[in-house]
Amino acid sequence: MTSSEWAAWLQAVGSVLAIGAAVYVPNAIQRRQERVRETADLLIARDRALSLVYPLKQWMQRTAPWSDALATNEVRNELMVIGWVATRTDTLELPDALNNLKGNLHELGKAAKPVQNLVYWHGVAVADRSAMNSLARGDFAEEQEARMLRRQHATTLRNLFAAMSASYEAVSQLLAEKQSLHR
């Protein structure tokens, strides 16, 4: 082979390597940036979860007797719990940590959906509070209307307590994940 042929082959191989590098390098940079972003998102989610796990646990412990009473599906227990919720202002208070995080729930990553569900059921229960007060006082003339409202409020509270438990589990699971932060 002559020197000009060698030069042509060398140029061809160099061109193929340059094309390969032009494809590989940006992809490698993009994958690295995605890993950095995922790691940052995970760290933020764990930070938010850490701020919620203890307040959620305390809230669950504070409401556990009422959640347990509703689980029996007995009318007298439902009325007792509805009366308790209607008269105690601290019952439906969101923990400060959750209240502070309301606008940024998406930062919880996988745990966001159960916590959003909790915020929703909390809002429904708070909106129902005045009707619960009326029911607890026995302000309804028709028994059928009172029975329907009792079922509705009991269901709302069951959903609130279930969402509270699901949120606590999701936040705890996020904190317990053994996902590697360095790949």
Secondary structure as UniProt FT lines:
FT   HELIX           3..71
FT   TURN            72..73
FT   HELIX           75..87
FT   TURN            89..92
FT   HELIX           96..101
FT   HELIX           102..111
FT   HELIX           112..137
FT   HELIX           143..176
//
